[in-house]
Amino acid sequence: MQVRGVFKRILSSRGILVSTHTSATSVTSSSALFKDLHVTHAPPCGSPPSNSTLRFNEILWCTSASPQEWMRTSTPLKTTPAGFIEVNSFYQTSVPTIFAAGDCCSNPSAPRPKAGVFAVRAGPFIRQNLINTLLGRPLVPHQPQEEFLGIIGAGDEYAVASRGGGGCLEGAWAFRLKDAIDRTWMEGYKKLPEMEDEGEPPPIVRARGGEAMRQFAEAPMRCGGCGAKVGSNTLSRVLKKVRERRVRLEGGSSPVDSVVDMDDCAVCPLPPPGSMLVHTVDFFRSFVSDPFIFGQISAAHALSDCHAMGAVPMTALALAVAPFAAKEEVTEDTLEAMLSGANDKLMEEECGLVGGHTCEGRELSLGFAVNGYLPKDVKPVTKKGGRPGDVILITKRIGTGALFASEMRGKCQGGHRGDIQQPPGEQRVREKLLYDPQTSGGLIIIVEEEDEGRILEELKESYPDACKIGRIVGEGEIGGIGAEEVEGTCTVKKLVKLEF
């Protein structure tokens, strides 16, 4: 109560109207209508009448913590009578594998005010209890503090400090203390620790014992050949699970898997007579944190090269790199998730994952060598063939490359992540087509003007964002590079005078 009294005095001395127990009945962009406007402290000019409208330049809504309705209605979690998620002293909810802390939850045996300090102090205990849950160890209880230091800034480098239900102190010293605490806290996010010296064995290598330490000392960059292979037992279990998943999803064995014997080489059936073989390879280091999604994206990108040429993908060989792990189970789980995601995407195209190579490395990576074929009498769709007057279409919004970069830096907003988890060009249009990965995700297609409407309509069935982005208006020069004539047409890479 003393803190409230101090601020009533400060607000009144600065000519700020204070009204309590008042209801706002309507709000517009510049005014608010109040019911029962009871003014307890007002500037010398007097207070407005009740049921009045107050005009403003800016309005700030400050509310206490309240539970979200979905926590009570849309989850299996037990909630308190007030609607907050109920937790115990381990921060464990009614579902033992789900933990909560902060304003969203409440512990009936140790109720505390809704303040950020309790969420911060709960962090280490939740971390330890998540680890203990995964390892089957006893959980660690936490009895949060009953009181905490609260410092409220009052402007003009002045603040009011209090702790618990006792009295309060005020002055410029309180502001300086608050400023020092806040700056120290924020500095922890600005000055991040340096990466470990690459010359020193990382903890995960030390945890693997003397043999791993010896190999690291002999070759700090770690062997990239046979010595880096994932163990055969681990790999066998992973491939068995990946294949069983595919069989379940397909309702039986796939045509490719039924004839492939996983040995030193994959033995695959030939494409139909008269076809032409196509081969492509793609490789990516991880740019998303989920190995299953990363597997899907990598496979989709590898398949897109076949699609861009108008070819039918047939088989794929994987080159998978799993991060160093102290426990074999971690490597196995990572590989299973990544290859399962990739295999799901390959399965959509009836492309068989027939083998590959797996090893350990510093970061999660995945690549594919994809084999496919061009059906008889079907010409490959190449990057040349555009003519003046042709229309330029794109299947996706430009900018996926920027999203990848921001995701890797932890700055990609959640709503945009779905954009990067779609393949960059799965379509069967047999028209003049240009594929260039520098478009950052979309498949660029150059078509004759009379075919624009039909092809765009077909594309929109799978790619709602497909649109026309320009047309070729002629040949010329830009940056000193001239258009190049090839068989009566100009190479698209050197086409200029595009109209967007």
C-alpha positions in Angstrom: 0.0 0.0 0.0 2.9 2.4 0.7 4.2 2.0 -2.9 0.7 2.9 -4.2 0.5 5.9 -1.9 3.9 7.2 -3.1 2.9 7.0 -6.7 -0.4 8.7 -6.1 1.6 11.6 -4.7 4.1 11.6 -7.6 1.3 11.4 -10.3 -0.7 14.2 -8.6 2.4 16.4 -8.3 3.0 16.1 -12.0 -0.5 17.0 -13.1 -1.6 13.4 -14.0 -5.2 12.5 -13.4 -5.8 9.3 -11.5 -9.0 7.4 -11.5 -9.7 4.1 -9.8 -12.5 1.5 -10.0 -13.5 2.9 -13.4 -14.8 1.0 -16.4 -14.1 1.9 -20.1 -17.2 1.2 -22.0 -15.9 2.1 -25.5 -12.6 3.0 -27.1 -11.8 4.6 -30.4 -8.4 5.5 -32.0 -8.5 8.9 -30.2 -10.9 8.7 -27.3 -12.4 6.5 -24.6 -15.8 6.6 -22.9 -15.7 5.8 -19.2 -18.5 4.8 -16.8 -18.3 6.0 -13.2 -15.1 8.0 -13.6 -14.1 8.3 -10.0 -11.1 10.6 -9.8 -9.1 10.2 -6.6 -6.2 12.5 -7.5 -6.5 15.2 -10.1 -4.4 18.2 -11.2 -5.3 21.7 -10.0 -7.5 22.3 -13.0 -10.1 19.9 -11.6 -11.5 16.6 -12.6 -13.9 15.8 -15.4 -17.5 14.7 -14.7 -18.4 11.0 -14.5 -19.6 9.2 -17.6 -17.2 11.4 -19.6 -15.2 10.9 -22.7 -11.4 11.4 -22.5 -9.4 12.2 -25.6 -5.9 11.0 -26.1 -3.0 11.0 -28.5 -1.8 7.5 -27.4 -3.3 4.9 -25.1 -1.4 2.2 -23.2 -3.2 -0.8 -21.8 -1.5 -2.2 -18.7 -3.1 -5.3 -17.3 -2.3 -8.0 -14.8 -1.6 -11.6 -15.9 -4.7 -13.5 -16.9 -4.9 -17.1 -18.2 -5.6 -17.9 -21.9 -8.9 -19.7 -22.4 -7.3 -22.3 -24.7 -5.2 -23.6 -21.7 -8.4 -24.8 -20.0 -10.5 -25.8 -23.1 -8.0 -27.1 -25.6 -5.3 -29.0 -23.6 -5.4 -32.1 -21.4 -3.6 -30.1 -18.7 -5.3 -29.5 -15.3 -5.9 -25.9 -14.4 -6.5 -24.0 -11.2 -9.9 -22.4 -10.4 -8.5 -19.2 -11.8 -7.6 -20.9 -15.1 -3.9 -21.1 -14.8 -2.0 -24.4 -15.6 -1.5 -26.2 -12.3 2.1 -27.4 -11.6 3.8 -29.0 -8.6 7.1 -28.2 -7.0 9.0 -29.8 -10.0 7.1 -27.4 -12.4 5.5 -30.5 -13.7 1.9 -30.4 -15.0 -0.8 -33.0 -14.8 0.9 -34.5 -17.9 4.2 -35.7 -16.5 6.3 -34.9 -19.6 5.0 -31.3 -19.9 6.5 -28.6 -17.7 5.5 -24.9 -17.2 6.8 -21.8 -15.5 6.0 -18.1 -15.4 2.7 -16.3 -15.7 0.9 -19.2 -17.4 1.0 -21.5 -14.4 0.4 -21.6 -10.7 1.5 -24.0 -7.9 -1.4 -24.2 -5.4 1.0 -25.4 -2.6 3.2 -22.4 -3.1 1.3 -19.5 -4.7 3.3 -16.5 -5.8 2.6 -13.2 -7.5 2.9 -13.0 -11.3 6.4 -11.5 -11.6 9.2 -12.2 -14.1 11.7 -13.1 -11.3 9.9 -16.3 -10.6 10.0 -17.5 -14.2 13.7 -16.6 -14.4 14.5 -18.5 -11.2 12.5 -21.5 -12.4 14.6 -21.9 -15.6 17.5 -24.0 -14.2 15.1 -26.3 -12.4 13.0 -26.9 -15.5 16.1 -27.6 -17.6 17.4 -30.1 -15.0 14.0 -31.8 -14.7 13.5 -32.1 -18.4 16.9 -33.8 -18.6 16.1 -36.0 -15.6 12.8 -37.0 -17.2 14.5 -38.1 -20.4 17.1 -40.0 -18.4 14.6 -41.6 -15.9 16.2 -39.8 -12.9 14.5 -38.3 -9.9 13.2 -34.8 -10.3 14.5 -31.8 -8.4 11.9 -29.8 -6.4 12.1 -26.0 -6.1 10.7 -23.8 -3.4 10.6 -20.3 -4.9 11.4 -17.3 -2.7 8.4 -15.5 -1.1 9.6 -12.0 -1.5 11.4 -10.1 -4.3 12.9 -6.7 -4.9 10.7 -4.5 -7.0 11.9 -1.2 -8.4 9.5 1.0 -10.4 10.9 3.9 -12.3 9.1 7.2 -11.9 10.9 9.2 -14.6 13.4 12.0 -14.1 16.0 9.4 -13.0 13.8 8.7 -9.9 12.5 5.3 -8.7 10.6 3.6 -5.9 12.0 0.4 -4.4 10.1 -2.2 -2.2 10.5 -5.8 -1.1 7.6 -7.9 0.1 4.8 -6.4 2.1 7.0 -4.0 4.0 7.7 -0.4 3.5 9.3 1.3 0.5 12.2 3.7 -0.3 12.5 6.2 -3.0 15.0 8.4 -4.6 17.6 8.8 -7.4 19.7 6.0 -5.8 16.9 3.6 -6.5 16.9 4.6 -10.2 20.7 4.1 -10.4 20.3 0.6 -8.8 17.5 -0.3 -11.2 19.5 1.0 -14.2 22.5 -1.0 -13.2 20.5 -4.2 -12.8 18.7 -3.7 -16.1 21.9 -3.0 -18.0 23.7 -6.0 -16.5 20.8 -8.2 -17.5 20.7 -7.0 -21.1 24.5 -7.1 -21.4 24.2 -10.9 -21.0 22.4 -11.0 -24.3 24.8 -8.7 -26.1 28.1 -10.2 -25.0 27.8 -13.8 -25.9 30.6 -16.3 -25.0 33.2 -17.0 -27.7 33.1 -20.4 -29.5 35.4 -23.0 -28.1 39.0 -23.1 -29.5 39.0 -25.6 -32.3 42.3 -26.9 -31.1 40.8 -28.2 -27.9 38.7 -31.4 -27.9 35.0 -30.4 -27.4 33.3 -31.9 -24.3 31.3 -34.3 -26.4 34.6 -35.8 -27.7 36.1 -36.1 -24.2 32.9 -37.9 -23.1 33.5 -40.7 -25.6 36.7 -41.8 -23.8 40.3 -42.3 -24.5 40.1 -43.7 -28.0 38.1 -40.7 -29.2 40.6 -38.3 -27.5 43.5 -40.1 -29.1 42.0 -39.8 -32.6 41.2 -36.1 -32.0 44.8 -35.5 -30.9 46.1 -37.1 -34.0 43.7 -35.3 -36.3 41.9 -32.4 -34.7 39.7 -32.0 -37.8 38.4 -35.5 -37.2 38.7 -38.2 -39.9 36.4 -37.6 -42.9 36.8 -41.1 -44.4 36.0 -44.6 -43.1 37.0 -43.6 -39.5 34.2 -41.2 -39.4 31.5 -43.7 -40.4 28.5 -44.3 -38.1 28.7 -47.8 -36.7 27.1 -50.5 -38.8 24.8 -51.7 -36.1 23.4 -48.1 -35.6 23.0 -47.7 -39.3 21.3 -51.0 -39.7 18.7 -50.1 -37.1 18.1 -46.7 -38.6 17.6 -48.0 -42.1 15.3 -50.8 -40.8 13.1 -48.2 -39.0 13.1 -45.9 -42.1 12.1 -48.8 -44.4 9.4 -50.0 -42.0 7.9 -46.5 -41.8 7.8 -46.4 -45.6 6.1 -49.8 -45.8 3.5 -48.6 -43.3 2.8 -45.4 -45.1 2.5 -47.2 -48.5 0.6 -50.1 -47.3 3.2 -52.5 -48.7 6.7 -52.6 -50.1 7.6 -50.1 -52.8 8.7 -51.5 -56.3 12.2 -50.2 -55.8 12.7 -51.5 -52.2 11.4 -54.9 -53.2 14.4 -55.6 -55.5 17.2 -53.6 -53.9 19.8 -55.5 -51.8 21.6 -53.0 -49.5 25.2 -54.0 -50.1 28.3 -52.1 -51.3 26.3 -50.8 -54.2 22.6 -50.4 -54.9 21.2 -52.6 -57.7 18.3 -51.0 -59.4 16.0 -51.8 -62.4 16.6 -50.0 -65.7 14.2 -47.2 -66.8 11.8 -47.9 -69.6 13.3 -48.6 -73.0 14.2 -45.6 -75.1 14.5 -43.3 -72.0 17.5 -41.1 -71.2 19.1 -41.2 -67.7 19.5 -38.0 -65.7 21.8 -37.6 -62.7 22.0 -34.8 -60.2 23.5 -34.2 -56.7 22.6 -31.7 -54.0 24.0 -31.2 -50.5 23.0 -28.9 -47.6 24.2 -28.1 -44.1 21.4 -27.9 -41.6 19.5 -24.6 -41.6 16.6 -25.6 -39.4 16.7 -27.2 -35.9 14.3 -30.1 -36.6 16.1 -33.0 -38.3 12.8 -34.4 -39.7 11.9 -31.1 -41.4 15.5 -30.7 -42.6 15.4 -34.1 -44.2 12.2 -33.2 -46.0 13.6 -29.9 -47.3 16.9 -31.5 -48.5 15.1 -34.2 -50.4 12.7 -31.7 -52.0 15.5 -29.6 -53.2 17.4 -32.6 -54.6 14.2 -33.7 -56.4 13.6 -30.3 -57.8 16.6 -30.6 -60.2 14.9 -33.6 -61.9 11.6 -31.7 -62.1 13.3 -28.7 -63.6 14.6 -30.9 -66.4 11.3 -32.5 -66.9 12.6 -35.8 -65.7 11.1 -38.5 -63.5 13.1 -39.2 -60.3 13.8 -42.9 -59.7 16.3 -43.6 -57.0 18.3 -41.6 -54.5 21.6 -42.1 -52.6 22.0 -40.2 -49.4 25.1 -38.6 -47.9 24.2 -38.0 -44.2 26.4 -36.3 -41.6 25.3 -36.6 -37.9 26.9 -34.3 -35.3 29.3 -35.9 -32.8 27.4 -37.4 -30.0 28.6 -39.0 -26.7 25.8 -41.6 -26.9 25.1 -43.8 -29.8 21.3 -43.5 -29.2 21.5 -39.7 -29.9 23.2 -40.3 -33.3 20.6 -43.0 -34.1 17.6 -40.9 -33.2 19.0 -37.9 -35.3 19.6 -40.1 -38.3 16.3 -41.8 -38.0 14.4 -38.5 -37.9 16.3 -36.9 -40.7 16.2 -39.9 -43.1 12.5 -40.5 -42.3 11.6 -37.0 -43.3 13.7 -37.3 -46.5 12.2 -40.7 -47.3 8.6 -39.3 -46.8 9.4 -36.7 -49.4 11.0 -39.2 -51.8 8.0 -41.5 -51.4 5.7 -38.8 -52.6 7.6 -38.9 -56.0 7.8 -42.8 -55.9 11.6 -42.3 -55.6 13.4 -45.0 -53.7 16.1 -44.3 -51.1 18.4 -47.2 -52.1 21.5 -46.5 -50.0 24.2 -43.9 -49.2 26.9 -43.0 -46.8 26.7 -41.8 -43.2 29.4 -40.3 -41.0 29.9 -38.0 -38.1 30.9 -34.3 -38.4 30.6 -31.0 -36.7 27.1 -30.2 -37.8 24.0 -31.9 -39.3 24.2 -32.1 -43.1 22.4 -34.1 -45.8 22.7 -34.5 -49.5 21.4 -36.7 -52.3 22.5 -38.1 -55.6 19.3 -38.6 -57.5 18.9 -40.7 -60.6 16.0 -40.3 -62.9 15.0 -40.6 -66.5 13.4 -38.7 -69.4 10.6 -40.7 -71.0 11.0 -41.7 -74.6 10.6 -38.8 -77.1 10.6 -36.3 -74.2 13.2 -33.6 -74.7 15.1 -32.3 -71.6 13.9 -28.8 -70.4 17.1 -26.7 -70.3 18.0 -23.2 -69.2 18.0 -21.9 -72.7 15.1 -21.2 -75.1 13.5 -17.9 -74.0 12.5 -15.5 -76.7 11.4 -11.8 -76.8 7.7 -11.7 -76.1 7.8 -14.7 -73.7 6.2 -14.3 -70.2 8.1 -15.0 -67.0 6.3 -16.9 -64.2 7.4 -17.9 -60.7 5.9 -20.6 -58.5 6.7 -19.1 -55.1 7.4 -15.8 -53.4 11.0 -14.6 -53.8 12.9 -14.5 -50.5 13.2 -18.1 -49.3 17.0 -17.6 -49.2 16.6 -14.7 -46.9 14.3 -16.8 -44.7 16.9 -19.6 -44.5 19.5 -17.1 -43.4 17.3 -15.5 -40.7 16.2 -19.0 -39.5 19.9 -19.9 -39.0 20.4 -16.8 -36.9 17.2 -17.4 -34.8 15.5 -14.3 -36.3 12.9 -15.9 -38.5 9.3 -15.3 -37.3 7.3 -18.5 -36.8 4.7 -17.5 -39.4 7.2 -17.5 -42.2 8.9 -20.9 -41.5 6.2 -22.7 -43.4 7.3 -20.9 -46.5 10.8 -22.5 -46.4 9.5 -26.0 -45.6 7.9 -26.4 -49.1 9.8 -27.9 -52.0 11.1 -25.3 -54.5 9.5 -26.6 -57.7 7.5 -29.8 -57.8 5.5 -29.5 -61.0 5.3 -31.2 -64.4 4.8 -28.3 -66.8 6.6 -29.3 -70.1 7.0 -25.8 -71.5 10.1 -23.7 -71.9 11.4 -23.5 -68.4 14.3 -22.0 -66.5 15.3 -23.2 -63.1 17.8 -21.2 -61.1 18.4 -21.7 -57.4 19.4 -18.0 -57.0 15.7 -17.2 -57.2 15.7 -18.2 -53.5 13.1 -20.9 -53.6 10.7 -20.4 -56.5 10.8 -22.2 -59.9 11.1 -19.6 -62.7 9.2 -20.6 -65.8 9.4 -18.9 -69.2 6.4 -19.6 -71.4 4.9 -18.3 -74.6 2.4 -15.5 -74.1 -0.5 -17.5 -75.4 0.1 -20.3 -72.9 0.4 -17.9 -69.8 -3.2 -18.3 -68.6 -3.4 -22.1 -68.9 -0.1 -22.8 -67.2 -0.6 -20.2 -64.5 -4.0 -21.8 -63.7 -2.3 -25.3 -63.4 0.5 -23.9 -61.2 -1.9 -22.3 -58.8 -3.5 -25.7 -58.0 -0.3 -26.6 -56.2 1.3 -23.2 -55.7 -1.3 -20.5 -54.7 1.4 -17.8 -54.8 2.4 -18.5 -58.4 2.3 -15.4 -60.5 3.6 -13.5 -63.5 6.6 -11.4 -62.7 7.6 -10.0 -66.1 8.3 -10.7 -69.7 11.2 -10.7 -72.2 11.0 -7.6 -74.3 14.2 -7.9 -76.3 17.9 -8.6 -76.5 20.7 -6.2 -75.5 23.5 -5.6 -73.1 23.7 -4.9 -69.4 26.9 -4.7 -67.4 28.9 -5.3 -70.6 27.5 -8.7 -71.1 25.7 -9.2 -74.4 22.9 -11.7 -75.3 24.3 -14.9 -76.8 22.7 -16.6 -79.8 22.3 -20.4 -79.4 20.4 -22.3 -82.1 18.3 -19.3 -83.0 17.4 -18.5 -79.4 19.3 -16.6 -76.7 20.5 -18.2 -73.4 18.2 -17.1 -70.6 21.1 -16.5 -68.3 22.3 -13.7 -70.6 19.0 -12.4 -71.6 18.5 -8.7 -70.9 15.8 -6.0 -71.3 13.4 -7.8 -69.0 10.2 -6.0 -68.1 9.0 -6.5 -64.5 
